[in-house]
Amino acid sequence: MSALVGRDSERLCEQRRGSRLTSVAVTLSVVAVAVRLFLIDQPYIDHWSWRQSDVATIARNFSEGGFRFAYPQIDWAGDAAGYVGTEFPILPLVAAICYKFAGIHEWIGRSQAVIFFAVSLPFFFLLVREIFGSTAATWATFFYAFAPLNIFAGRSFMPDVPSLSLAIIGLYFFLRWLENERAVLLVGATIAISLALLVKFPTAVIAAPFLFLVWQRWRWNFLKRPSLWFFAALTVLPSVAWYWYAHQIAERIYPHHFFGAGGIRIENLAWYWNILQVTATSSLTLILAIIAFVGLSVAPRGKYAWLFHWWLAAMVLFLIVIGYGNRHPWYQLPLVPIAAAFAGAACAFIASKISSSRVAIVTLSILVASSFAILAYLYLRPLYESSAAQLRDAGLELRKTTAPDSLIIAADTGDPTIFYYAERKGWHFLEEDGIYGGNPRDGQQAIVDLERLRRRGATHLVFTANTFWWLESYPDFTRHLGEVATLLNATPRFKIYKLTAAAE
């Protein structure tokens, strides 16, 4: 009888402990969402301005052009329509619908990432709890919620956080389906993963933990299960169809651009070392990176313990093969939940070793949490700083002083923020096959490019502070500009020229 009472008492204590940890996770989630609402209405001038301006342009063109969902449209194709191959454009479409009711505001686009992140939090907590336990899940949720890369991506008008969030949701549903094979769970997993791949195809690395789960459960017998074949077909085929169509758009229509094209390229060791350094510091923080590394070896070896190992292995392979594409830090976003899960497992392991000293546990927890929070803040703060304010200022001035049908040539280092805020179409300068062609070799190349675009109907040329040096370094181009253009506006941030019509 005493043994039975003891087990009941132990079970009750465990339930209370689990309830406390769940309450902590809920509190962390509320704070995490609040953090992402900071500067939610910030213009697209931060360090990821160019990617967000492209998505925002597609959204505005949907709103103003009749919601042509199958034809995502940018503004840097000059006198052409500017249809491009992109991810499945559900996010800009939703933003465009909201514009009809609330007007065009940056917070509408940014809020979508916040919402998807918030929805993913309980599923991530439950996923880690299922594999590593409640203590690990609470710590993992903390690291996942406040990793610098995830905070910044989680308030940016980009598809990365929505896609990752859907992948986490789908992975949890699939795990639960393995336990009881309820059809509704498999349907939920199918919908979530299908949308995740449509919204951002590189999320396909999530296939690795799915394969692990299937192999863990059935080994080669999984080939005999029709439900898995239906799951695979319904998650993959919609993406195959859409990306094939998007590729056709890019092949047939100027500027012949397919988002993410060219990323598959293996680079040298220095390139990967730089990615590793950035990921371990400004993306995750050294605290999270070190604790996650410890977690790799001390994580419990339970039924599904190797799920995150498989996901990590897939990400390493992805980083190597998509070497050039990983110059963008948001491509490493799936490393955040992986690192957070391993770090959570490490924290739970350490807590179990010093469980006899509550003071030690509290002290160490405060030290780890505060150190991580401070580093996260220090790495995050520079990302909010303006890197494209001069582009926005120039764009707003162009919108105010030029006709709606004006065609703008922008020496903008390839950032489309000018076109978004100008609400004008035009070309990056230099322009090569519709894409930004870099800085001129010499003044003669700049002259040739300018004249070609003038013949296509360009009406204005704009320089921003980071390209003023062209006017000093290419004197022959500057002299030619004096012959074919009139300076309309000059400020420390931008210079706008009115071009004369090109001779027929």
N, C-alpha and C positions, 0 to 999 in steps of 0.2 A: 504493500500500500504506500509506504513512504517513497519507494522508487517511482511509483506512478505519480504521486503528488509532486515529486521533484521534477519529473519530465514536464508535467503541466506548467509548473512554475517557470521552468527554463523556456518552454514554448511561449509563454505569456511575455516574458522578458524580451525574447527575440522579436515578438510582434510589436512591442512598444518601441524597441530600438529601430525596427524597420519603419515604423510610423514616424518617428522623429527624423530619420534620414530622408524620408519622403517629403516631410515638411520643409526640411532644409533645401532639398532640390527644387521644390516649388518656389521658395523664396529667391533662390539663385536665378530661377527662370524669369521671375518678375523683374529683378534688377537687370538681368541681361537684356531684356527687351527695352527697358528704360534707357540703358546705355546706348542702344542703337537708335533711339529716337532723338538723341542729341544732334543738333544741326541737320535734322531730317529734311529741312527745306533749303539746304545749301545748294547753290547753283553747281552745275557740273564743271567745276574748275579745280577739283582736287587732283590727286596724283593719278587717278584712273579716268581722267576727264574724257579722253578720246573714245574709250570703249563705251562709256555711258552716253556720250553725245550721239554716237551712232545708233544705239538702241532707242534713245529718246527721239531722234529724227524719224526713225521708222514709225514710232508711235504717233508722232504728230502728222506724218504723211497718211497714216491710216485714218486718222480723225478728219483730216481735211480733204482726203482724196477718195472717200467712199468705202473705206474698210475693205480694200482689196487684199484679203488675207494671204493669198497665194503669191503676191508680188510685193515683198518687202522693198522699201525704196529709200535710198540715201540721197543726199543733196550735193555730193562732190563729183557728180558725173557731168557737170556743165549743162550743155544744151540737150543731153540725152535724158531718157526717163529715169535712169539710175536704179533699175531693179537689180538686186543682188541675191546671191545664195547665202542663206543664214540658217541658224537653228530654227526649229519650229517656233514661229513668232507669237506664241500665245501671250507672253508677258507684255510686249508692246501693244497687242490687240486689247488686252484688259485695260491697260493704261489709257488707250485711245477712247474706249467706251467711257471710262471715268472722266476724261476731259470734257465730254459732252455735257456732263452734269456739274462739274466743279471748275472747269477751265483747265488750262495747261499749267501745271505746277510740278516742280521737281519732287516734292514730297510724295506725289502719287506714284511715280516710278520707283522711288526708293522704298516706299512702304511695302511693296510686294515682297522684297527680300526679307524684311522684318517679319512679315506674317508667316512666310514659309519657315523661317528659322524658328519662330515661336512654336509652330505646330510640330516641328521635328524634335523639340527638346524632350517631351515626355517619352517619345518612342526611342530616342537615344538612351535615356535613363533606363527604360525597361529592357532594352537590348543588352546593355552592359550588365544590368542586374541579373539577367538570365544566365549570363556567361561567367561573370566574376563576383557576383554578390552585391548586396546593398551598399556597403561602405565604398567599394570600388566604383559603383555607379554614381554615387553622390559626388565623389571627387572627380570622376570623369566628366560629369555634367558641368562642374565648375570650370574645368580646363577647357572643355568644348565651348562653353558659353563666352569665355573671356580671352581666348587666344586672339592676339592682335589681328591676324589674317581673317579670322572668322567674324570679328566685330566689324572690320571695315568692309569686307565683302557683304556682310549681312545688312548693310544699309546703302548698298550701291545698286543702281538700276542696271543689273546684269543678270544673266541666267544661272550663274554658278551656284549660289546658295539655294535657290529654288530647286535646282536639279539634285544637288547633294541631299537636301532635305527629303525630297521624294524617294531617293535611293535608300536612305536610312529607314524611312517608313515602310517601304516595300520589303526591305531585308527583315525587319521585325515581323511583319505579317507572315512572311515565308517561314521564318523560324517557328512561329506559333502554329502554322499550318502543319509543319512536320510533326508537331506534338499530338494533334488530334484530327488532322485532315478535314477540317470543316471547310466547305467549299467557299464560304464567304471570305475566309482569310486568304485563300489562293486568288480569288477575284480581286481583293484589295491589293495584294502584292503585284498582280499583273498590271492593274491600272497605274499604280504608283511607279513601277519600274519602266513601263512603257512611256509614261510622261517624262520621267527623269531623262531617258535617252533622247526623247524628242527635243526637250528643252536644252540639253547639252550633251552631245554624244560621247565625249571623253569620259563621262560618268560610267561608261561601259566597263571600266575596271572593276565595278561592283560585281561583275560576273564571277570573279575569283572566290569571294566568300560564299556565293550561291553554289558554285561547284563543290566547294568544301562540304557544305551542308548536305548536298545530294550524295556525295561520295561517302560521307560519314554514315548516312542512313542506309543506303542501298548498295554501295559499291557498284559493280557493273550492271546490277539488276535495274538500275535507274533507266536503262535503255528500254526496258519492257513496260514502263509506266506511261500510258497515254497522257495523263494529266500534266506530266512534265514537258512532253512535246508540245501540248497546247500552250502551256505557260511560256515556253521558249519562243514559239511562233508569234504569239500575241504581244510579247514584249519587244521582239526584235524587228518583225516585218514592218510595222508602222514607221519605224525610224529608217529602215532601208528604203522604203518608198519615198519618204519625205526628202532624205538627203540625196537620193538619186535625182529627184525632181529639182532640188536646189542647185545641184551641180549642173543640170541642164540649163537652168536660168543663167548661171554664171558663164557657161560656155557660149550661149547664144546672144546675150545682151550686154552691151557696154555698161559699166566698166569691167565686165568679165571678172567679177570678184566673188570669191567663195570664202566666207569667214572661216579662219583657221587653216586655210590652205598653206602649204609650205612648212608646216610645223614638224612633219615627219622627217627628221634629219639628226643623225648621230653626230655629236660635237666632240671636241677634245676634252681632256681631263680637267683642264683649267675651267672650262665652262661649267662642268658638273660640280666642281669644287665650289664655285661661286654660288650656284643654286643651293648647295648643301649649307653653306654659311648663311645665306639669306633666310633659308627655311628654319634653321636652328636658332636664329636670333630674332630678326624682325617679324617673322611669320608666326613662330611658336613661342619664343623666348627660350633662353638657355635653361631656365628652371624646368619648363615643361619638357624640353628635349632630353635633358639629363634624366629626369624621373621616368620618362617614357622608355629610355634605353634600359634603365634598371628593370622596369616592368616587363620587358621582353624576356628576361630570364627568370623572374620570380612569379609571373602570372600563374594562377592555379591551372592545373592540367585536368580540367573537367571535360564534360561531354563535348562541348562546343568550343573549347579553349583556343583551338587553332584558327578560329574564324578570322580574327584580326591579323594573325600572322600571314594568312593567305592574301588578305586585302593589302597588307603592307608589301608583300612580294610583288603583287600586281602593280602597285604604285611605283615601286623601284624600276620595274621593267618599263612602265609607261614613261617615267622620267628619262630613261636612257634612249628609248626609241623615238619619243617625241621631244628630242633634245632641244631643238630650236624653238618649238612651241612653248617650252617651259621657261622661256625668258620672261613670261608673264607670271607673276607670283600666284595669281588666282588659279592657275592650273594645278598648283600643289594643295589646293583647298581640301581634298579628301584626306590628306595627311593629318588634318586637325582632329577628326573623330578617332582616327587610328591611334595617334599619339595620346589623345585624351584617355582612351580606354586603357592603354598600357600604363599610363601614369596613374590612373585610378587604381589599377591592380597593384602597382607598387606601393601606393599609399596604404591600401588595405593590408598588404603584407607587413609593412613596417608597423602599422597600428596593432596588428596581431602579436607582434614580437614584444611590444611594450604595453600590452593591455593591462598589466598590473599597476601601472602608474598613470592615473588620469591626468595628473599635472603635466607629465611629459607629453602625453598625447595632445593636450590642448596647446601647450607651448609650441610644440613642433608644427601643429596644424596652423597656428597663427603665423609662425615664421614662414612656412611654405606659401600660404595663401597671400600674405602681404608682399612677400618678395616677388611672387608671380604677378600680382596686380600692379606693383610699381613698375616692373619691367614692361608689362603689357602697355601701360600708359605711356611710358617713354618711347616705345617703338611705334605706338599708334599715333601719337600726336603729330609727327611730321606728315603723315599721310593726309591729314585734313587740311594742311596748309595749301594755299593756292599755287598751282603750277600753270594755270591757264587763265588767270584773271584778265590778262591783256587781250587774250583771244575773245573772251566774252565782251569786254569793253568795245573792241573793234567791231564785233558782230552787232551789238546794240546800236552803235553809231551808224553802221551800214543800213540797218533796218530803218533808222530814222531819216536818213538822208538820200537813200536810193529808191528807185522805182521797184515795185515787186517783181518785174520781169528782168531786172538787172542780172548779169552774169559776172561773178566775182572770181578773180584770180587771187589766191591767198598763199603768201609765203609763210606757212604756219607750221612747218616741220611735220606735216601730215596729220595734225590734230583737227578733227572736223568741228570743234567747238565754235569756231567763227561762223560756219554755215548754219549751225543749229540756232544760235542766238540772232543771227542776221535774218533768218527765215528767207534766205536767198540761195540759189543754186550757183555752182561754180566749179572750180578745179583747184586742187592743191598745186603748188608751184615749187619745184618742177613737177610736171605731170608726165607719166610714162604709162601708156596703155590704161589710162583711167586711174592709176594708182600714184601715190606720192613717190617721186623719183629721186629724192634726196637733194643735197646741195649741188649747185652747178660746178662743173670742172673749172670753168672760166666764164668770163663775161659773154663770150660769143655763144656758148650753149644757152645761157639765160635769155639772150636776145632771140635766138631761134625759137625757143619754147614760147616766149612771150608773143612773138609774131604769129606763131601757129594758132595760139589761143585767141588772139585778136581776130584772126580770120574766121574763127568759129563763133564770134559774137561777143567776146568778153568786153565788158563795159567799165570795170573797175579793177584796180590792183591794190592790195593791202599788204603792208609789212607790219610785223609786230616786233616788240623790243628784242626778241631773240633772233631776228633776222635782219635787223638794221645794218649789221656788219656787211651784208651783201653790197649795200650802196657805197661802202668805202673800199671793199676788196675788189670790186669789179667796176672800175671807172668807165670802161667802154659801155657797159650795160647802163650805168647811171646817166651817161651822156645821151644814149639812145632813149632812155626813159624820158629825159627832158624834152625830146623832140616829139614824142607820141603821147604824152600824158601831162595832165595838170594836177598839181598837188592841191587837194581839197581840204585836207585836215591833217595836222601833225601834232601829236602829243608825245610825252615820254613813253607811252605804251604802244602807240601805233601810228602809222602814216597811211593815208588813203589817197589814191590817185584816180582821177577820171581819165579813161583812155579815149583817144580819138578813134573814130571808126577806121577800120583797116581798108586800104584801097582794094577795089575789086580786081 
